[in-house]
Amino acid sequence: MTQITVSLSGLEAVIAQYQGMPRQIQSATTRTIRKTVGWVVTQARRDLASEMGVAQSIMRKRLSTKVSGDKGIVWFGLNPFRISKKQFPSLRQTKQGTETKDLTFPGSFVAKMPNGVIGSFYRIRRARLPIAMDLIPFGGVPAVRQIIAAQARKAAAHAAEVLAAELNYEINVKGVR
């Protein structure tokens, strides 16, 4: 598990540029946190999915958010991916093993388990049983950690831009009404 915390600490200079009421500043900061957390999730999902060679829809379950007060948290689940037909619809059996769109698993086979899960499995020993499900490592990949760290750095800069826009909207557009 890894997480990015988005907060507006250090952005007092942006707030000082605008002469707003405390209620206006509070609502602008709340919207800024929500928008920044959503932006971080979208960007991280895109970058991680392209790095791992999987669909973005698979990454959706790996990222969760929590926004409370003046900070937001983006949580990253780092457990390995299970290779199942549900998550990888292009999973197919070949002579060499199993393969999906971009990944191959030599010596594996596609099987349907009694619980209904269709996945890619491999034999642990030469005997018929036991078998184990193929996994794609996620959290142990150094590029994943680098992408998460890069998103944490980008979040602060994006929050400053969004805060300026939200304060402008709150004071100049919404405040006029």
N, C-alpha and C positions, 0 to 999 in steps of 0.2 A: 504494500500500500504506500502510495506517495500522494502528496497533496500540494496544491498551490493556494496560498491565501492572498486574496485581493483586498487591499485596504487603501484608504485615501490619506494615510499618513505621509507627510512630506509634500502635500499638494496645497498647503495653506497659501502659497503665493498665487495660485490660480484663483482661489476663493477671494483673496484680497483685491484682485483686479475688479471684481464686481461688487457693487454696493447693493446688496440684497438684504431682505429681512431674514431672520433666523429660520422661519418656516420655509421660505423659498430655498434657502441653502440646504436645509435638511431634505426636502423632497428631491432636489437636484442630485444630492449625493446618494440618496437611496436608488434613484434610477440609474445613476452612473455605476454603482456596484452591480446591480442586476444586469445591465447591458455588458459590462466588462466581463463578468463571469460567463455569460452566454457566449461572448466572443471568444474567450479562452477555450471553452469547451469545443466550439466549432473548429477553431484553428488546430487544436490538439488532435481532435478526431481525424481531421484531414491528413495532418502530417504523420500521425502514428499509423493510420491505415495504409498510406502509400509506402511508408518505410517497411511495414510488415508484409505487404502484399496481400492484404485482406480487404473485404468490403467495409465501408464506414458503418454500416448497420451493425456489424459485429462489435465495433468499438463502442457503440451507444451504451451497452450494458456495463462497460468498463469504466465509464466516467459518470460521476454523480456530483451534484452541486448542493450547497446549503448556503443560503443568504440570510444573515441575521444582523440587524442593526447596521453598523458601519463597516462590516466586513463580509466577504463571501469566500467560500472554500470550494475548490474543485478537487475531487477525490479521484485517484486513478487506481483501479484494481490491477495488480500485476501478476496474477496467477496465469499459468500457461493456457493456451487455447486448446480445447478438445476438437479433434477433427471429426465432425459429424455432418450428416447430409443436411441437417437443418441449418447449420451455419455456413456450410460450403456446398451449395446445391450442385456444383459441377463435379462433385466427388465421383470417381469412377474407377473400376477395376481394370488393370492392364496385366500383361504377361509378367512384367517386372515387379509389379506391386500396385499401389494405388496412387492416383494423382488428382489434383484439383487444377484450378486455372493456372497457377504459377508454381505450385509445390508438388514434389514427388516424394513418395515414401516407399523405397525399395523393400521388398519382402513382406509388405503389409497386404491385407485383404479387406474387402468391404463385407460387413456382416450386420445382420439385424439381431439385436439382443431381445430377450424375452420381454423387457420393458418397452419395446418398440423403437429404441434408438438405433438408427442406422449410422454406422461410423466406420472409421478406418482403424483396424486392429493389427497387432503383431503378436507372434508367439514368443513367450519369454524363454522357453526351452524348446527342444526338438519335439517334445510330446505335444499331443493335441491341446491340452490345457496345461497351465493357465495362459490366458491371453491378456493383453493390456491395450488400452486405447492410445493411438498416436497423439502426440501433443506438439504444439508449436510454442517454444519458450517466448515469453513476453517481457517480464520484468528483468531478466538477467541480460538482456541485449543492451550493450552500451549505448547504442544509438537512441534507444527509447528514453533512457535517462537524460541524454543530451537534448532531445526534443522537449522533454518536460521542463528542463532548466531554461531552455530558450524561450518557451512560452511564459515562464515566470518573469523573465526579463522584459518581454514584450508587453506584458499585462500592465506594468506601471506606466509605460509611455502611452499606451492606449487609454488607460484610465484618465490621464491628464487631458487628452484630446476630448474625450467624451464629457468630462466634467466641465470643460470650458463651453462646449456646445449646450449642455443641459442648463448651466447657469444662465447663459445667454437666452435660452428659450424661456426659462422660468421667470426671469426679470423683465425681458423686453417684450415677449409675446404673451405669455400667460398672465403676467402682472398687469398688463394694460386692460385686460377684460374686467 
